[in-house]
């Protein structure tokens, strides 16, 4: 039951918690009852990316809907923990509230900082002091399950904060050229190396070095590599689906079309953008 004089938010949150508890009860949903923190991990990741997609869509209604789906995941995990006697949604909210206050002494205290860089520097110092046993390395704190491009960007950013960085954009640009030249040198030859052979493993290493170097260029240009690649993926899907539609309309089969024919439709798709 909602508390007397409760706000709309409190009533809504309490109703959501009641629904989640019922779904997990013996009279609830069989699917919800069998879920665990581990089984819900893909759902959490998927909902997070759908929030990102909603932001890119520019639709407030879509964003509100996807934020609700993400909130459900938080409530779900909190319910599982409460059933195990570990913590409650109230503990989650109290924890983040205290953390925000603690990490913003320039807002809730007397500390003076200079600009955004000062805020970030102080934030990192506070984080390190909170968990000294977990922050032995400058690179500690980067989630191991992040997508590789995001992880690379965060590792580079952390290293750059202590001075391990290029002086200007020319450095990372030249590094990309260097890494690509090393990769190109390895692929010159009559036959490509067999997958998982020692030669192939070296190719894989060099390819990874190229990607890491490209992330560094993006970081210098304030381009998030993960979001940039997501946009490119969407662009590819849109153009390829145009190609499929136009080919079908002309009575053509993709499998029997020449690359030149497909490329003509591809260029048409680019022109319409």
C-alpha positions in Angstrom: 0.0 0.0 0.0 1.2 3.5 -0.8 2.1 5.8 2.1 -0.2 8.7 3.0 0.9 11.9 1.3 3.4 10.0 -0.9 4.5 11.7 -4.1 3.6 10.3 -7.6 7.2 9.0 -7.9 7.0 7.2 -4.6 3.7 5.6 -5.5 5.0 4.6 -8.9 8.2 3.1 -7.5 6.3 1.2 -4.8 3.9 -0.1 -7.3 6.8 -1.3 -9.5 8.4 -3.0 -6.5 5.1 -4.8 -5.7 4.7 -6.0 -9.2 8.3 -7.3 -9.3 7.7 -9.1 -5.9 4.6 -10.7 -7.3 6.3 -11.8 -10.5 8.9 -13.6 -8.4 6.4 -15.2 -6.0 5.0 -18.7 -6.2 1.9 -17.3 -7.8 4.0 -15.2 -10.3 5.6 -15.8 -13.6 7.6 -19.1 -14.2 10.2 -17.2 -16.4 10.7 -14.4 -13.8 11.0 -17.0 -11.0 13.9 -18.9 -12.6 16.1 -15.8 -13.4 19.4 -15.1 -11.7 21.9 -12.3 -11.8 23.9 -14.3 -14.4 20.9 -15.1 -16.6 19.8 -11.5 -16.6 23.2 -10.1 -17.8 22.3 -10.2 -21.5 19.0 -8.5 -20.8 20.8 -5.7 -18.9 23.3 -5.2 -21.7 20.6 -5.2 -24.4 18.4 -2.7 -22.5 21.4 -0.4 -22.1 22.1 -0.4 -25.8 18.4 0.2 -26.5 18.5 3.3 -24.3 21.5 4.5 -26.5 19.5 3.8 -29.6 16.5 5.8 -28.2 18.8 8.7 -27.5 20.0 8.7 -31.1 16.4 8.5 -32.4 15.6 11.9 -30.8 12.2 10.6 -29.6 11.4 11.5 -26.0 8.6 8.9 -25.9 11.0 6.2 -27.0 13.7 7.3 -24.5 11.1 7.3 -21.7 10.1 3.7 -22.6 13.6 2.4 -22.9 14.6 4.0 -19.6 11.7 2.2 -18.0 13.0 -1.1 -19.4 16.4 -0.4 -18.0 14.9 0.6 -14.6 13.1 -2.8 -14.6 16.5 -4.5 -14.8 17.8 -2.6 -11.8 14.6 -3.4 -9.8 14.9 -7.1 -10.9 18.5 -7.4 -9.7 17.7 -5.6 -6.4 14.8 -8.0 -5.9 17.0 -11.0 -6.4 19.5 -9.6 -3.8 16.7 -8.9 -1.3 15.5 -12.4 -1.6 19.0 -13.6 -0.8 19.2 -11.3 2.2 22.0 -9.3 0.6 20.6 -5.8 0.0 17.4 -3.9 -1.1 16.5 -1.3 -3.6 16.6 1.2 -0.7 20.3 0.3 -0.1 21.0 0.8 -3.8 19.4 4.3 -3.8 21.0 5.3 -0.5 24.4 4.1 -1.8 24.4 6.1 -5.0 23.0 9.2 -3.1 25.9 9.1 -0.6 28.4 8.5 -3.4 27.2 11.5 -5.4 27.5 13.8 -2.4 30.9 12.3 -1.4 32.3 12.7 -4.9 31.1 16.3 -5.4 32.7 18.1 -2.5 32.9 21.2 -4.8 29.1 21.2 -4.8 28.1 19.9 -1.3 31.2 21.0 0.5 33.8 23.7 0.6 36.3 22.3 -2.0 37.2 24.6 -4.8 38.0 23.2 -8.3 38.9 24.7 -11.6 36.8 23.6 -14.5 35.9 20.2 -15.7 39.5 18.9 -15.5 39.7 19.8 -11.9 36.4 17.9 -11.2 37.7 14.8 -13.0 41.0 14.9 -11.2 39.3 15.2 -7.8 36.8 12.5 -8.7 39.6 10.0 -9.5 41.4 10.9 -6.3 38.3 10.3 -4.3 37.6 7.0 -6.1 41.1 5.7 -5.3 40.8 6.7 -1.7 37.4 4.8 -1.4 38.8 1.4 -2.3 42.6 1.6 -2.0 42.9 -2.2 -2.0 41.2 -2.4 -5.4 43.0 0.6 -6.9 46.7 -0.5 -6.9 47.2 0.3 -10.6 46.2 3.4 -12.5 44.3 1.1 -14.9 42.2 -0.6 -12.2 38.5 0.1 -12.3 38.0 -0.5 -16.0 35.3 -3.2 -16.3 36.7 -6.3 -17.9 33.4 -7.1 -19.7 33.2 -3.8 -21.5 33.1 -4.0 -25.3 36.7 -3.9 -26.5 36.6 -0.5 -28.1 35.1 1.1 -25.0 37.7 -0.7 -22.8 40.6 0.5 -25.0 39.4 4.1 -24.7 39.0 4.0 -21.0 42.5 2.4 -20.5 44.1 5.0 -22.7 42.2 7.8 -20.9 43.4 6.6 -17.5 47.0 6.3 -18.6 46.8 9.8 -20.2 45.7 11.3 -16.8 49.1 10.5 -15.4 51.0 11.8 -18.4 51.4 8.6 -20.5 50.1 10.2 -23.7 51.0 11.7 -27.0 51.8 15.5 -27.1 49.5 16.1 -30.0 47.3 14.4 -32.7 50.3 13.8 -34.9 51.5 11.1 -32.5 48.5 8.8 -32.6 48.1 9.4 -36.4 51.6 8.2 -37.1 51.1 5.2 -34.8 48.1 4.1 -36.9 50.3 4.3 -40.0 53.1 2.4 -38.3 50.8 -0.3 -37.1 49.1 -0.7 -40.5 52.4 -0.9 -42.2 53.4 -3.7 -39.9 50.1 -5.5 -40.6 50.5 -5.0 -44.3 54.0 -6.4 -44.3 52.7 -9.6 -42.7 50.0 -10.2 -45.3 52.3 -9.8 -48.3 52.8 -13.2 -49.8 51.3 -15.9 -52.0 49.2 -17.6 -49.4 47.4 -16.2 -46.4 48.4 -17.9 -43.1 46.2 -20.7 -41.9 43.8 -19.7 -39.1 45.2 -20.2 -35.6 48.7 -20.9 -36.9 51.6 -18.9 -35.4 51.7 -16.6 -38.4 47.9 -16.0 -38.1 48.3 -15.3 -34.4 50.9 -12.6 -35.3 48.4 -11.1 -37.8 45.7 -11.0 -35.1 48.0 -9.2 -32.7 48.9 -6.6 -35.4 45.3 -6.1 -36.3 44.5 -5.5 -32.6 47.3 -2.9 -32.5 45.7 -1.1 -35.4 42.3 -0.9 -33.7 43.9 0.2 -30.4 45.8 3.0 -32.3 42.6 4.1 -34.1 40.9 4.4 -30.7 43.7 6.7 -29.6 43.0 8.9 -32.6 39.3 9.0 -31.7 40.1 9.9 -28.1 42.2 12.9 -29.3 39.3 14.0 -31.5 36.7 13.5 -28.7 35.1 10.7 -30.8 33.7 7.7 -28.8 34.9 4.7 -30.9 32.0 2.5 -29.8 29.3 5.0 -30.7 31.1 5.8 -34.0 31.2 2.2 -35.0 27.5 1.7 -34.0 26.6 4.6 -36.3 28.6 3.0 -39.1 26.9 -0.3 -38.6 23.5 1.3 -38.8 24.6 3.1 -42.0 25.8 -0.2 -43.5 22.5 -1.9 -42.7 20.5 1.0 -44.2 22.5 1.0 -47.4 22.5 -2.8 -47.8 18.8 -3.1 -47.2 18.2 -0.4 -49.9 20.4 -2.5 -52.2 18.2 -5.6 -51.4 15.0 -3.7 -52.0 16.0 -2.2 -55.3 17.5 -5.5 -56.6 14.3 -7.3 -55.7 12.2 -4.6 -57.4 14.3 -5.1 -60.5 13.7 -8.8 -60.4 17.4 -9.5 -59.6 18.9 -12.0 -57.2 21.8 -10.8 -55.1 23.7 -14.1 -55.4 23.8 -13.8 -59.2 24.5 -10.0 -59.4 27.9 -8.7 -60.2 29.7 -6.6 -57.7 29.5 -3.6 -60.1 25.7 -4.0 -60.2 25.5 -4.1 -56.4 27.8 -1.2 -56.1 25.5 0.9 -58.3 22.7 0.5 -55.9 25.0 1.1 -53.0 26.1 4.5 -54.4 22.4 5.3 -55.0 21.7 4.6 -51.3 24.7 6.9 -50.3 23.3 9.6 -52.6 19.9 9.5 -50.9 21.5 10.2 -47.5 
